Amino acid sequence: MAHAILPKAPTAKNPPEQFTGDVWVDPIAYPREEGQGMIVARVRFAPGAHTAWHSHAKGQTLHVTSGIALFGTRDGAVLEVRPGETVYCPAGEEHWHGATPEDFMEHLAMLENADDPAQTTTWLEHVAEGDYHRPGGRNS
């Protein structure tokens, strides 16, 4: 494949089955050749918007570009992640992420496809209000 400027894919709104509130995604990179598995997307969350619980077969890296991200794990921790900071979620770890109730948030989501791309992300139940509103912290 020769060098190419790729056309911008249209912004898509993420489905309410997997997200609470308004969340938009702009694909940046996805596999184009045999053996590739990298996926990168810019994801924008309206105030209060967040994912449902989910996990990734090969882990996920999130790099916050604006706003403050909330990142929750099953042990009850809710981390606050600021612009320029990156959080890594190990393979199989159930988690959620999203915006604070007050502000928009944007991050780059980076992950590898599973051997079966349909198994890359496992979506679970929506996050309970008490888990989303749990006080955040700077511990990692």
N, CA, C and O atoms as CSV, one atom per row, in Angstrom:
chain,resi,resn,atom,element,x,y,z
A,1,MET,N,N,0.847,-1.175,0.000
A,1,MET,CA,C,0.000,0.000,0.000
A,1,MET,C,C,0.894,1.240,0.000
A,1,MET,O,O,1.829,1.328,0.796
A,2,ALA,N,N,0.624,2.165,-0.857
A,2,ALA,CA,C,1.389,3.405,-0.940
A,2,ALA,C,C,0.942,4.376,0.139
A,2,ALA,O,O,-0.122,4.226,0.738
A,3,HIS,N,N,1.796,5.390,0.373
A,3,HIS,CA,C,1.403,6.462,1.292
A,3,HIS,C,C,0.102,7.060,0.804
A,3,HIS,O,O,-0.134,7.163,-0.399
A,4,ALA,N,N,-0.741,7.453,1.743
A,4,ALA,CA,C,-2.024,8.015,1.340
A,4,ALA,C,C,-2.565,8.921,2.427
A,4,ALA,O,O,-2.430,8.629,3.615
A,5,ILE,N,N,-3.170,10.005,2.024
A,5,ILE,CA,C,-3.951,10.807,2.953
A,5,ILE,C,C,-5.332,10.176,2.968
A,5,ILE,O,O,-5.999,10.077,1.939
A,6,LEU,N,N,-5.741,9.756,4.136
A,6,LEU,CA,C,-7.004,9.041,4.248
A,6,LEU,C,C,-8.137,10.024,4.492
A,6,LEU,O,O,-7.963,10.991,5.233
A,7,PRO,N,N,-9.280,9.799,3.889
A,7,PRO,CA,C,-10.410,10.694,4.124
A,7,PRO,C,C,-10.877,10.585,5.568
A,7,PRO,O,O,-10.798,9.517,6.175
A,8,LYS,N,N,-11.361,11.686,6.112
A,8,LYS,CA,C,-11.887,11.684,7.467
A,8,LYS,C,C,-13.185,10.880,7.496
A,8,LYS,O,O,-14.088,11.099,6.688
A,9,ALA,N,N,-13.255,9.959,8.428
A,9,ALA,CA,C,-14.504,9.220,8.621
A,9,ALA,C,C,-15.492,10.134,9.335
A,9,ALA,O,O,-15.079,10.985,10.123
A,10,PRO,N,N,-16.768,9.979,9.081
A,10,PRO,CA,C,-17.748,10.839,9.750
A,10,PRO,C,C,-17.795,10.584,11.255
A,10,PRO,O,O,-17.584,9.460,11.712
A,11,THR,N,N,-18.071,11.634,12.009
A,11,THR,CA,C,-18.275,11.493,13.445
A,11,THR,C,C,-19.529,10.653,13.671
A,11,THR,O,O,-20.544,10.841,12.999
A,12,ALA,N,N,-19.451,9.739,14.609
A,12,ALA,CA,C,-20.600,8.883,14.924
A,12,ALA,C,C,-20.974,9.073,16.387
A,12,ALA,O,O,-20.105,9.273,17.236
A,13,LYS,N,N,-22.259,9.011,16.676
A,13,LYS,CA,C,-22.718,9.060,18.059
A,13,LYS,C,C,-22.743,7.632,18.590
A,13,LYS,O,O,-23.269,6.726,17.944
A,14,ASN,N,N,-22.169,7.444,19.769
A,14,ASN,CA,C,-22.112,6.107,20.348
A,14,ASN,C,C,-23.484,5.682,20.856
A,14,ASN,O,O,-24.288,6.530,21.245
A,15,PRO,N,N,-23.766,4.364,20.857
A,15,PRO,CA,C,-25.105,3.856,21.161
A,15,PRO,C,C,-25.460,3.916,22.650
A,15,PRO,O,O,-24.596,3.717,23.504
A,16,PRO,N,N,-26.739,4.191,22.961
A,16,PRO,CA,C,-27.169,4.275,24.360
A,16,PRO,C,C,-27.089,2.943,25.101
A,16,PRO,O,O,-27.114,2.928,26.332
A,17,GLU,N,N,-26.996,1.837,24.387
A,17,GLU,CA,C,-26.829,0.547,25.059
A,17,GLU,C,C,-25.474,0.452,25.756
A,17,GLU,O,O,-25.318,-0.313,26.707
A,18,GLN,N,N,-24.502,1.222,25.290
A,18,GLN,CA,C,-23.145,1.139,25.827
A,18,GLN,C,C,-22.672,2.426,26.494
A,18,GLN,O,O,-21.591,2.456,27.082
A,19,PHE,N,N,-23.473,3.495,26.409
A,19,PHE,CA,C,-23.072,4.796,26.943
A,19,PHE,C,C,-24.252,5.482,27.607
A,19,PHE,O,O,-25.394,5.334,27.171
A,20,THR,N,N,-23.970,6.237,28.669
A,20,THR,CA,C,-24.957,7.095,29.308
A,20,THR,C,C,-24.633,8.519,28.874
A,20,THR,O,O,-23.493,8.958,29.024
A,21,GLY,N,N,-25.605,9.248,28.340
A,21,GLY,CA,C,-25.363,10.604,27.864
A,21,GLY,C,C,-24.846,10.602,26.441
A,21,GLY,O,O,-24.785,9.564,25.782
A,22,ASP,N,N,-24.477,11.787,25.981
A,22,ASP,CA,C,-24.043,11.967,24.595
A,22,ASP,C,C,-22.531,11.801,24.453
A,22,ASP,O,O,-21.748,12.498,25.099
A,23,VAL,N,N,-22.144,10.863,23.596
A,23,VAL,CA,C,-20.733,10.544,23.363
A,23,VAL,C,C,-20.538,10.381,21.864
A,23,VAL,O,O,-21.304,9.680,21.203
A,24,TRP,N,N,-19.494,11.039,21.325
A,24,TRP,CA,C,-19.219,10.978,19.893
A,24,TRP,C,C,-17.824,10.413,19.667
A,24,TRP,O,O,-16.915,10.633,20.467
A,25,VAL,N,N,-17.667,9.688,18.572
A,25,VAL,CA,C,-16.373,9.073,18.262
A,25,VAL,C,C,-15.957,9.432,16.837
A,25,VAL,O,O,-16.773,9.430,15.915
A,26,ASP,N,N,-14.676,9.739,16.680
A,26,ASP,CA,C,-14.054,9.976,15.380
A,26,ASP,C,C,-12.944,8.942,15.219
A,26,ASP,O,O,-11.924,9.028,15.903
A,27,PRO,N,N,-13.121,7.964,14.325
A,27,PRO,CA,C,-12.052,6.982,14.096
A,27,PRO,C,C,-10.802,7.669,13.542
A,27,PRO,O,O,-10.894,8.548,12.684
A,28,ILE,N,N,-9.642,7.263,14.038
A,28,ILE,CA,C,-8.371,7.805,13.559
A,28,ILE,C,C,-7.576,6.730,12.832
A,28,ILE,O,O,-7.083,6.951,11.726
A,29,ALA,N,N,-7.456,5.568,13.460
A,29,ALA,CA,C,-6.690,4.473,12.851
A,29,ALA,C,C,-7.378,3.158,13.150
A,29,ALA,O,O,-7.955,2.968,14.221
A,30,TYR,N,N,-7.309,2.263,12.196
A,30,TYR,CA,C,-7.839,0.911,12.350
A,30,TYR,C,C,-7.057,0.020,11.397
A,30,TYR,O,O,-6.409,0.519,10.477
A,31,PRO,N,N,-7.109,-1.289,11.602
A,31,PRO,CA,C,-6.298,-2.186,10.771
A,31,PRO,C,C,-6.600,-2.018,9.276
A,31,PRO,O,O,-7.758,-1.994,8.858
A,32,ARG,N,N,-5.533,-1.902,8.489
A,32,ARG,CA,C,-5.661,-1.743,7.041
A,32,ARG,C,C,-4.934,-2.835,6.269
A,32,ARG,O,O,-5.180,-3.038,5.080
A,33,GLU,N,N,-4.034,-3.539,6.960
A,33,GLU,CA,C,-3.275,-4.591,6.305
A,33,GLU,C,C,-3.253,-5.822,7.200
A,33,GLU,O,O,-3.476,-5.730,8.407
A,34,GLU,N,N,-2.984,-6.961,6.602
A,34,GLU,CA,C,-2.886,-8.226,7.329
A,34,GLU,C,C,-1.911,-8.081,8.495
A,34,GLU,O,O,-0.824,-7.524,8.340
A,35,GLY,N,N,-2.306,-8.585,9.655
A,35,GLY,CA,C,-1.438,-8.569,10.824
A,35,GLY,C,C,-1.557,-7.329,11.686
A,35,GLY,O,O,-1.024,-7.309,12.795
A,36,GLN,N,N,-2.236,-6.296,11.218
A,36,GLN,CA,C,-2.401,-5.082,12.013
A,36,GLN,C,C,-3.591,-5.235,12.958
A,36,GLN,O,O,-4.567,-5.911,12.634
A,37,GLY,N,N,-3.502,-4.606,14.120
A,37,GLY,CA,C,-4.595,-4.682,15.077
A,37,GLY,C,C,-4.891,-3.382,15.791
A,37,GLY,O,O,-5.821,-3.317,16.595
A,38,MET,N,N,-4.106,-2.330,15.511
A,38,MET,CA,C,-4.240,-1.072,16.244
A,38,MET,C,C,-5.525,-0.330,15.895
A,38,MET,O,O,-5.889,-0.182,14.728
A,39,ILE,N,N,-6.203,0.136,16.959
A,39,ILE,CA,C,-7.387,0.988,16.814
A,39,ILE,C,C,-7.133,2.252,17.633
A,39,ILE,O,O,-6.731,2.176,18.794
A,40,VAL,N,N,-7.369,3.417,17.021
A,40,VAL,CA,C,-7.254,4.697,17.725
A,40,VAL,C,C,-8.475,5.525,17.364
A,40,VAL,O,O,-8.870,5.596,16.201
A,41,ALA,N,N,-9.068,6.150,18.372
A,41,ALA,CA,C,-10.221,7.006,18.120
A,41,ALA,C,C,-10.189,8.202,19.059
A,41,ALA,O,O,-9.696,8.117,20.183
A,42,ARG,N,N,-10.727,9.323,18.573
A,42,ARG,CA,C,-10.949,10.491,19.423
A,42,ARG,C,C,-12.385,10.363,19.915
A,42,ARG,O,O,-13.311,10.226,19.116
A,43,VAL,N,N,-12.567,10.407,21.234
A,43,VAL,CA,C,-13.889,10.230,21.817
A,43,VAL,C,C,-14.208,11.457,22.657
A,43,VAL,O,O,-13.422,11.864,23.512
A,44,ARG,N,N,-15.381,12.040,22.396
A,44,ARG,CA,C,-15.811,13.250,23.111
A,44,ARG,C,C,-17.075,12.960,23.909
A,44,ARG,O,O,-18.052,12.424,23.387
A,45,PHE,N,N,-17.032,13.328,25.192
A,45,PHE,CA,C,-18.123,13.079,26.124
A,45,PHE,C,C,-18.737,14.410,26.558
A,45,PHE,O,O,-18.017,15.328,26.951
A,46,ALA,N,N,-20.071,14.517,26.489
A,46,ALA,CA,C,-20.774,15.671,27.047
A,46,ALA,C,C,-20.697,15.588,28.572
A,46,ALA,O,O,-20.437,14.512,29.111
A,47,PRO,N,N,-20.919,16.705,29.282
A,47,PRO,CA,C,-20.907,16.639,30.741
A,47,PRO,C,C,-21.817,15.521,31.260
A,47,PRO,O,O,-22.966,15.393,30.838
A,48,GLY,N,N,-21.283,14.721,32.178
A,48,GLY,CA,C,-22.034,13.626,32.772
A,48,GLY,C,C,-22.068,12.347,31.953
A,48,GLY,O,O,-22.516,11.316,32.455
A,49,ALA,N,N,-21.614,12.382,30.721
A,49,ALA,CA,C,-21.649,11.189,29.869
A,49,ALA,C,C,-20.518,10.233,30.256
A,49,ALA,O,O,-19.431,10.658,30.648
A,50,HIS,N,N,-20.800,8.936,30.136
A,50,HIS,CA,C,-19.793,7.928,30.459
A,50,HIS,C,C,-20.164,6.600,29.823
A,50,HIS,O,O,-21.304,6.385,29.412
A,51,THR,N,N,-19.191,5.725,29.752
A,51,THR,CA,C,-19.404,4.396,29.195
A,51,THR,C,C,-20.162,3.529,30.195
A,51,THR,O,O,-20.293,3.884,31.367
A,52,ALA,N,N,-20.653,2.405,29.724
A,52,ALA,CA,C,-21.100,1.323,30.601
A,52,ALA,C,C,-19.841,0.585,31.067
A,52,ALA,O,O,-18.748,0.834,30.559
A,53,TRP,N,N,-19.998,-0.311,32.023
A,53,TRP,CA,C,-18.892,-1.186,32.399
A,53,TRP,C,C,-18.473,-1.977,31.167
A,53,TRP,O,O,-19.319,-2.407,30.383
A,54,HIS,N,N,-17.184,-2.167,30.997
A,54,HIS,CA,C,-16.690,-2.959,29.883
A,54,HIS,C,C,-15.252,-3.383,30.155
A,54,HIS,O,O,-14.611,-2.908,31.092
A,55,SER,N,N,-14.760,-4.295,29.306
A,55,SER,CA,C,-13.354,-4.711,29.378
A,55,SER,C,C,-12.846,-4.905,27.961
A,55,SER,O,O,-13.624,-4.984,27.010
A,56,HIS,N,N,-11.536,-4.981,27.835
A,56,HIS,CA,C,-10.897,-5.146,26.523
A,56,HIS,C,C,-9.991,-6.372,26.551
A,56,HIS,O,O,-9.247,-6.586,27.508
A,57,ALA,N,N,-10.062,-7.164,25.503
A,57,ALA,CA,C,-9.300,-8.415,25.431
A,57,ALA,C,C,-7.797,-8.187,25.556
A,57,ALA,O,O,-7.092,-9.002,26.152
A,58,LYS,N,N,-7.304,-7.081,24.995
A,58,LYS,CA,C,-5.864,-6.820,25.015
A,58,LYS,C,C,-5.531,-5.507,25.707
A,58,LYS,O,O,-4.474,-4.929,25.451
A,59,GLY,N,N,-6.410,-5.023,26.579
A,59,GLY,CA,C,-6.160,-3.787,27.316
A,59,GLY,C,C,-6.520,-2.550,26.502
A,59,GLY,O,O,-6.876,-2.639,25.327
A,60,GLN,N,N,-6.420,-1.395,27.154
A,60,GLN,CA,C,-6.757,-0.122,26.518
A,60,GLN,C,C,-5.922,0.985,27.149
A,60,GLN,O,O,-5.678,0.988,28.356
A,61,THR,N,N,-5.491,1.926,26.313
A,61,THR,CA,C,-4.798,3.118,26.766
A,61,THR,C,C,-5.662,4.322,26.433
A,61,THR,O,O,-6.126,4.463,25.302
A,62,LEU,N,N,-5.882,5.194,27.416
A,62,LEU,CA,C,-6.658,6.417,27.223
A,62,LEU,C,C,-5.758,7.614,27.505
A,62,LEU,O,O,-5.122,7.686,28.556
A,63,HIS,N,N,-5.708,8.553,26.563
A,63,HIS,CA,C,-4.918,9.775,26.726
A,63,HIS,C,C,-5.883,10.956,26.702
A,63,HIS,O,O,-6.508,11.232,25.678
A,64,VAL,N,N,-6.004,11.653,27.833
A,64,VAL,CA,C,-6.953,12.762,27.956
A,64,VAL,C,C,-6.378,13.994,27.269
A,64,VAL,O,O,-5.248,14.399,27.538
A,65,THR,N,N,-7.177,14.587,26.371
A,65,THR,CA,C,-6.738,15.783,25.641
A,65,THR,C,C,-7.419,17.057,26.136
A,65,THR,O,O,-6.859,18.144,25.990
A,66,SER,N,N,-8.624,16.947,26.721
A,66,SER,CA,C,-9.279,18.131,27.301
A,66,SER,C,C,-10.306,17.682,28.325
A,66,SER,O,O,-10.821,16.566,28.264
A,67,GLY,N,N,-10.595,18.571,29.266
A,67,GLY,CA,C,-11.511,18.250,30.349
A,67,GLY,C,C,-10.845,17.351,31.371
A,67,GLY,O,O,-9.638,17.117,31.316
A,68,ILE,N,N,-11.635,16.849,32.302
A,68,ILE,CA,C,-11.144,15.900,33.308
A,68,ILE,C,C,-11.921,14.611,33.124
A,68,ILE,O,O,-13.151,14.603,33.160
A,69,ALA,N,N,-11.196,13.527,32.928
A,69,ALA,CA,C,-11.818,12.213,32.774
A,69,ALA,C,C,-12.001,11.571,34.139
A,69,ALA,O,O,-11.170,11.723,35.035
A,70,LEU,N,N,-13.099,10.857,34.277
A,70,LEU,CA,C,-13.298,9.985,35.425
A,70,LEU,C,C,-13.095,8.561,34.930
A,70,LEU,O,O,-13.577,8.198,33.857
A,71,PHE,N,N,-12.387,7.759,35.707
A,71,PHE,CA,C,-12.068,6.385,35.332
A,71,PHE,C,C,-12.371,5.507,36.536
A,71,PHE,O,O,-11.706,5.612,37.566
A,72,GLY,N,N,-13.376,4.638,36.410
A,72,GLY,CA,C,-13.794,3.817,37.538
A,72,GLY,C,C,-13.472,2.359,37.354
A,72,GLY,O,O,-13.496,1.843,36.237
A,73,THR,N,N,-13.163,1.683,38.470
A,73,THR,CA,C,-12.863,0.256,38.458
A,73,THR,C,C,-13.779,-0.472,39.446
A,73,THR,O,O,-14.392,0.159,40.307
A,74,ARG,N,N,-13.868,-1.782,39.321
A,74,ARG,CA,C,-14.764,-2.590,40.140
A,74,ARG,C,C,-14.438,-2.531,41.629
A,74,ARG,O,O,-15.303,-2.823,42.454
A,75,ASP,N,N,-13.215,-2.161,41.990
A,75,ASP,CA,C,-12.889,-2.066,43.418
A,75,ASP,C,C,-13.426,-0.779,44.047
A,75,ASP,O,O,-13.187,-0.520,45.226
A,76,GLY,N,N,-14.151,0.030,43.264
A,76,GLY,CA,C,-14.760,1.249,43.791
A,76,GLY,C,C,-13.934,2.501,43.587
A,76,GLY,O,O,-14.406,3.600,43.881
A,77,ALA,N,N,-12.713,2.367,43.093
A,77,ALA,CA,C,-11.883,3.550,42.868
A,77,ALA,C,C,-12.414,4.343,41.673
A,77,ALA,O,O,-12.849,3.767,40.676
A,78,VAL,N,N,-12.371,5.665,41.788
A,78,VAL,CA,C,-12.667,6.555,40.666
A,78,VAL,C,C,-11.500,7.527,40.567
A,78,VAL,O,O,-11.302,8.366,41.446
A,79,LEU,N,N,-10.732,7.407,39.492
A,79,LEU,CA,C,-9.578,8.274,39.277
A,79,LEU,C,C,-9.982,9.495,38.481
A,79,LEU,O,O,-10.850,9.410,37.613
A,80,GLU,N,N,-9.362,10.636,38.765
A,80,GLU,CA,C,-9.497,11.838,37.949
A,80,GLU,C,C,-8.245,11.943,37.097
A,80,GLU,O,O,-7.128,11.961,37.616
A,81,VAL,N,N,-8.437,12.014,35.784
A,81,VAL,CA,C,-7.309,12.040,34.856
A,81,VAL,C,C,-7.375,13.355,34.089
A,81,VAL,O,O,-8.394,13.666,33.473
A,82,ARG,N,N,-6.293,14.124,34.125
A,82,ARG,CA,C,-6.270,15.472,33.569
A,82,ARG,C,C,-5.641,15.504,32.168
A,82,ARG,O,O,-4.974,14.553,31.762
A,83,PRO,N,N,-5.860,16.605,31.432
A,83,PRO,CA,C,-5.281,16.728,30.088
A,83,PRO,C,C,-3.767,16.465,30.099
A,83,PRO,O,O,-3.039,16.963,30.958
A,84,GLY,N,N,-3.324,15.681,29.135
A,84,GLY,CA,C,-1.916,15.328,29.025
A,84,GLY,C,C,-1.564,14.053,29.766
A,84,GLY,O,O,-0.479,13.506,29.573
A,85,GLU,N,N,-2.465,13.570,30.613
A,85,GLU,CA,C,-2.207,12.335,31.355
A,85,GLU,C,C,-2.793,11.139,30.613
A,85,GLU,O,O,-3.748,11.261,29.846
A,86,THR,N,N,-2.195,9.988,30.865
A,86,THR,CA,C,-2.586,8.751,30.200
A,86,THR,C,C,-2.870,7.703,31.260
A,86,THR,O,O,-2.157,7.614,32.260
A,87,VAL,N,N,-3.910,6.911,31.044
A,87,VAL,CA,C,-4.222,5.806,31.948
A,87,VAL,C,C,-4.246,4.524,31.115
A,87,VAL,O,O,-4.750,4.504,29.992
A,88,TYR,N,N,-3.690,3.456,31.689
A,88,TYR,CA,C,-3.693,2.161,31.027
A,88,TYR,C,C,-4.599,1.228,31.804
A,88,TYR,O,O,-4.523,1.156,33.031
A,89,CYS,N,N,-5.447,0.520,31.099
A,89,CYS,CA,C,-6.339,-0.474,31.679
A,89,CYS,C,C,-5.899,-1.845,31.179
A,89,CYS,O,O,-5.933,-2.094,29.974
A,90,PRO,N,N,-5.491,-2.735,32.068
A,90,PRO,CA,C,-5.008,-4.051,31.642
A,90,PRO,C,C,-6.083,-4.899,30.966
A,90,PRO,O,O,-7.278,-4.656,31.133
A,91,ALA,N,N,-5.651,-5.870,30.222
A,91,ALA,CA,C,-6.541,-6.803,29.542
A,91,ALA,C,C,-7.498,-7.439,30.545
A,91,ALA,O,O,-7.090,-7.898,31.612
A,92,GLY,N,N,-8.782,-7.458,30.178
A,92,GLY,CA,C,-9.789,-8.117,30.993
A,92,GLY,C,C,-10.296,-7.326,32.180
A,92,GLY,O,O,-11.260,-7.756,32.814
A,93,GLU,N,N,-9.698,-6.191,32.514
A,93,GLU,CA,C,-10.151,-5.417,33.680
A,93,GLU,C,C,-11.448,-4.685,33.353
A,93,GLU,O,O,-11.516,-3.928,32.385
A,94,GLU,N,N,-12.469,-4.913,34.163
A,94,GLU,CA,C,-13.742,-4.219,33.974
A,94,GLU,C,C,-13.616,-2.794,34.505
A,94,GLU,O,O,-13.150,-2.573,35.623
A,95,HIS,N,N,-14.040,-1.831,33.683
A,95,HIS,CA,C,-13.885,-0.425,34.033
A,95,HIS,C,C,-14.929,0.408,33.289
A,95,HIS,O,O,-15.662,-0.108,32.445
A,96,TRP,N,N,-14.986,1.684,33.609
A,96,TRP,CA,C,-15.789,2.662,32.872
A,96,TRP,C,C,-15.006,3.957,32.838
A,96,TRP,O,O,-14.099,4.152,33.647
A,97,HIS,N,N,-15.341,4.848,31.912
A,97,HIS,CA,C,-14.708,6.164,31.860
A,97,HIS,C,C,-15.661,7.158,31.237
A,97,HIS,O,O,-16.551,6.797,30.467
A,98,GLY,N,N,-15.456,8.428,31.586
A,98,GLY,CA,C,-16.324,9.466,31.053
A,98,GLY,C,C,-15.975,10.838,31.585
A,98,GLY,O,O,-14.924,11.044,32.191
A,99,ALA,N,N,-16.880,11.772,31.346
A,99,ALA,CA,C,-16.701,13.176,31.739
A,99,ALA,C,C,-17.214,13.401,33.159
A,99,ALA,O,O,-18.006,12.617,33.682
A,100,THR,N,N,-16.749,14.480,33.765
A,100,THR,CA,C,-17.317,14.911,35.040
A,100,THR,C,C,-18.723,15.457,34.775
A,100,THR,O,O,-19.060,15.744,33.626
A,101,PRO,N,N,-19.542,15.603,35.807
A,101,PRO,CA,C,-20.886,16.150,35.594
A,101,PRO,C,C,-20.883,17.582,35.065
A,101,PRO,O,O,-21.867,18.022,34.470
A,102,GLU,N,N,-19.786,18.316,35.276
A,102,GLU,CA,C,-19.746,19.738,34.941
A,102,GLU,C,C,-19.144,20.089,33.590
A,102,GLU,O,O,-19.432,21.159,33.055
A,103,ASP,N,N,-18.315,19.218,33.023
A,103,ASP,CA,C,-17.524,19.613,31.861
A,103,ASP,C,C,-17.455,18.545,30.780
A,103,ASP,O,O,-17.571,17.351,31.054
A,104,PHE,N,N,-17.262,19.003,29.545
A,104,PHE,CA,C,-16.962,18.099,28.442
A,104,PHE,C,C,-15.593,17.474,28.689
A,104,PHE,O,O,-14.769,18.031,29.414
A,105,MET,N,N,-15.358,16.311,28.082
A,105,MET,CA,C,-14.065,15.650,28.176
A,105,MET,C,C,-13.790,14.977,26.843
A,105,MET,O,O,-14.696,14.453,26.195
A,106,GLU,N,N,-12.529,15.001,26.447
A,106,GLU,CA,C,-12.104,14.328,25.219
A,106,GLU,C,C,-10.870,13.495,25.520
A,106,GLU,O,O,-9.966,13.933,26.232
A,107,HIS,N,N,-10.845,12.284,24.966
A,107,HIS,CA,C,-9.636,11.472,25.081
A,107,HIS,C,C,-9.389,10.720,23.777
A,107,HIS,O,O,-10.284,10.547,22.950
A,108,LEU,N,N,-8.150,10.285,23.625
A,108,LEU,CA,C,-7.791,9.353,22.563
A,108,LEU,C,C,-7.845,7.967,23.173
A,108,LEU,O,O,-7.226,7.710,24.206
A,109,ALA,N,N,-8.586,7.075,22.536
A,109,ALA,CA,C,-8.681,5.692,22.984
A,109,ALA,C,C,-7.833,4.842,22.044
A,109,ALA,O,O,-7.986,4.912,20.824
A,110,MET,N,N,-6.941,4.041,22.617
A,110,MET,CA,C,-6.020,3.225,21.833
A,110,MET,C,C,-6.072,1.792,22.348
A,110,MET,O,O,-5.937,1.544,23.546
A,111,LEU,N,N,-6.269,0.852,21.424
A,111,LEU,CA,C,-6.325,-0.546,21.803
A,111,LEU,C,C,-5.997,-1.418,20.605
A,111,LEU,O,O,-5.952,-0.954,19.465
A,112,GLU,N,N,-5.769,-2.698,20.892
A,112,GLU,CA,C,-5.487,-3.692,19.856
A,112,GLU,C,C,-6.705,-4.572,19.685
A,112,GLU,O,O,-7.340,-4.953,20.668
A,113,ASN,N,N,-7.039,-4.899,18.452
A,113,ASN,CA,C,-8.098,-5.864,18.191
A,113,ASN,C,C,-7.731,-7.207,18.809
A,113,ASN,O,O,-6.557,-7.575,18.870
A,114,ALA,N,N,-8.742,-7.932,19.263
A,114,ALA,CA,C,-8.546,-9.325,19.679
A,114,ALA,C,C,-8.347,-10.163,18.417
A,114,ALA,O,O,-8.577,-9.680,17.308
A,115,ASP,N,N,-7.922,-11.407,18.581
A,115,ASP,CA,C,-7.768,-12.295,17.426
A,115,ASP,C,C,-9.069,-12.357,16.635
A,115,ASP,O,O,-9.058,-12.389,15.405
A,116,ASP,N,N,-10.202,-12.373,17.361
A,116,ASP,CA,C,-11.521,-12.224,16.744
A,116,ASP,C,C,-11.967,-10.797,17.063
A,116,ASP,O,O,-12.319,-10.514,18.208
A,117,PRO,N,N,-11.960,-9.887,16.077
A,117,PRO,CA,C,-12.283,-8.482,16.357
A,117,PRO,C,C,-13.600,-8.270,17.110
A,117,PRO,O,O,-13.746,-7.280,17.828
A,118,ALA,N,N,-14.556,-9.185,16.955
A,118,ALA,CA,C,-15.832,-9.060,17.665
A,118,ALA,C,C,-15.653,-9.234,19.175
A,118,ALA,O,O,-16.538,-8.868,19.949
A,119,GLN,N,N,-14.512,-9.792,19.598
A,119,GLN,CA,C,-14.237,-10.021,21.019
A,119,GLN,C,C,-13.325,-8.950,21.621
A,119,GLN,O,O,-12.893,-9.090,22.765
A,120,THR,N,N,-13.028,-7.891,20.878
A,120,THR,CA,C,-12.107,-6.847,21.348
A,120,THR,C,C,-12.617,-6.172,22.611
A,120,THR,O,O,-11.858,-5.987,23.562
A,121,THR,N,N,-13.892,-5.802,22.633
A,121,THR,CA,C,-14.512,-5.141,23.781
A,121,THR,C,C,-15.711,-5.959,24.228
A,121,THR,O,O,-16.552,-6.345,23.416
A,122,THR,N,N,-15.781,-6.218,25.527
A,122,THR,CA,C,-16.932,-6.895,26.117
A,122,THR,C,C,-17.733,-5.856,26.889
A,122,THR,O,O,-17.261,-5.323,27.893
A,123,TRP,N,N,-18.942,-5.570,26.421
A,123,TRP,CA,C,-19.803,-4.575,27.067
A,123,TRP,C,C,-20.653,-5.249,28.133
A,123,TRP,O,O,-21.166,-6.350,27.934
A,124,LEU,N,N,-20.794,-4.567,29.271
A,124,LEU,CA,C,-21.532,-5.092,30.416
A,124,LEU,C,C,-22.657,-4.117,30.784
A,124,LEU,O,O,-23.118,-3.356,29.934
A,125,GLU,N,N,-23.094,-4.139,32.027
A,125,GLU,CA,C,-24.218,-3.303,32.455
A,125,GLU,C,C,-23.828,-1.825,32.575
A,125,GLU,O,O,-22.649,-1.473,32.624
A,126,HIS,N,N,-24.858,-0.975,32.619
A,126,HIS,CA,C,-24.620,0.455,32.831
A,126,HIS,C,C,-24.093,0.689,34.245
A,126,HIS,O,O,-24.344,-0.106,35.151
A,127,VAL,N,N,-23.369,1.773,34.421
A,127,VAL,CA,C,-22.790,2.157,35.706
A,127,VAL,C,C,-23.897,2.721,36.599
A,127,VAL,O,O,-24.673,3.572,36.163
A,128,ALA,N,N,-23.972,2.252,37.845
A,128,ALA,CA,C,-24.945,2.767,38.808
A,128,ALA,C,C,-24.591,4.220,39.146
A,128,ALA,O,O,-23.418,4.589,39.186
A,129,GLU,N,N,-25.604,5.021,39.383
A,129,GLU,CA,C,-25.381,6.436,39.719
A,129,GLU,C,C,-24.424,6.594,40.894
A,129,GLU,O,O,-23.577,7.487,40.887
A,130,GLY,N,N,-24.550,5.738,41.900
A,130,GLY,CA,C,-23.665,5.828,43.061
A,130,GLY,C,C,-22.212,5.564,42.719
A,130,GLY,O,O,-21.318,6.137,43.341
A,131,ASP,N,N,-21.961,4.706,41.743
A,131,ASP,CA,C,-20.585,4.440,41.323
A,131,ASP,C,C,-20.036,5.614,40.520
A,131,ASP,O,O,-18.871,5.981,40.675
A,132,TYR,N,N,-20.881,6.216,39.650
A,132,TYR,CA,C,-20.428,7.354,38.856
A,132,TYR,C,C,-20.145,8.560,39.752
A,132,TYR,O,O,-19.168,9.273,39.527
A,133,HIS,N,N,-20.974,8.796,40.751
A,133,HIS,CA,C,-20.834,9.984,41.605
A,133,HIS,C,C,-19.923,9.762,42.807
A,133,HIS,O,O,-19.831,10.628,43.677
A,134,ARG,N,N,-19.255,8.624,42.868
A,134,ARG,CA,C,-18.308,8.361,43.968
A,134,ARG,C,C,-17.171,9.394,43.876
A,134,ARG,O,O,-16.692,9.692,42.782
A,135,PRO,N,N,-16.746,9.935,45.017
A,135,PRO,CA,C,-15.667,10.937,44.949
A,135,PRO,C,C,-14.430,10.394,44.233
A,135,PRO,O,O,-14.013,9.258,44.459
A,136,GLY,N,N,-13.859,11.217,43.378
A,136,GLY,CA,C,-12.672,10.821,42.621
A,136,GLY,C,C,-11.399,11.107,43.398
A,136,GLY,O,O,-11.409,11.763,44.440
A,137,GLY,N,N,-10.318,10.599,42.862
A,137,GLY,CA,C,-9.030,10.831,43.513
A,137,GLY,C,C,-7.910,10.835,42.500
A,137,GLY,O,O,-8.116,10.521,41.328
A,138,ARG,N,N,-6.738,11.186,42.950
A,138,ARG,CA,C,-5.556,11.256,42.094
A,138,ARG,C,C,-4.696,10.019,42.248
A,138,ARG,O,O,-3.629,9.947,41.637
A,139,ASN,N,N,-5.109,9.052,43.030
A,139,ASN,CA,C,-4.299,7.836,43.210
A,139,ASN,C,C,-4.328,7.014,41.941
A,139,ASN,O,O,-5.335,6.990,41.233
A,140,SER,N,N,-3.233,6.342,41.650
A,140,SER,CA,C,-3.193,5.474,40.472
A,140,SER,C,C,-2.653,4.111,40.849
A,140,SER,O,O,-2.540,3.233,39.993
